[in-house]
Amino acid sequence: MDKFDKAIINELRQDARQSISTIADRVSLSRSAVTERIKKLETSGVIRGYQVLLSESQKQGVSAYFEIQHKCPRCADVVHVFHSIPEVITCQGITGDMDLLVYVHADSMKRLHEIREYIDAQTDIIKIKTHVVMSEWINNLNSD
């Protein structure tokens, strides 16, 4: 990937519905060159697809981050708990007072509470902090 491919990807991230002509103007390439590069990026799997991202107010359900502290010798020893919860989107080891950051999207606040209670009931979990998502302005989670 060269600087032009990166610029095209950046433009598509900003607005994947903009015209090829607009992208071509912004990255200083011809329309045919941009079209060819986008097709190559799609074919090679660099661009895996396009999606619609709704504002939080339009989404169904509720999202939250759980900060988790556990007593296991390794994070890998407790990750099985999160594999068993289908609403878990990501589970990442972090630095600081807490050990894991878990991102969850549930159908309702009631279900989010049930998930939190389930996690809190696990014997290896020492502490859980919940941060409910109120608004979302940028989400590149599926773009890498």
Secondary structure as UniProt FT lines:
FT   HELIX           3..14
FT   TURN            16..17
FT   HELIX           20..27
FT   HELIX           31..43
FT   TURN            44..45
FT   HELIX           56..58
FT   STRAND          62..70
FT   HELIX           75..77
FT   TURN            78..79
FT   HELIX           80..83
FT   TURN            86..87
FT   STRAND          88..93
FT   STRAND          100..106
FT   HELIX           109..120
FT   TURN            123..124
FT   STRAND          125..132
FT   TURN            141..142
//
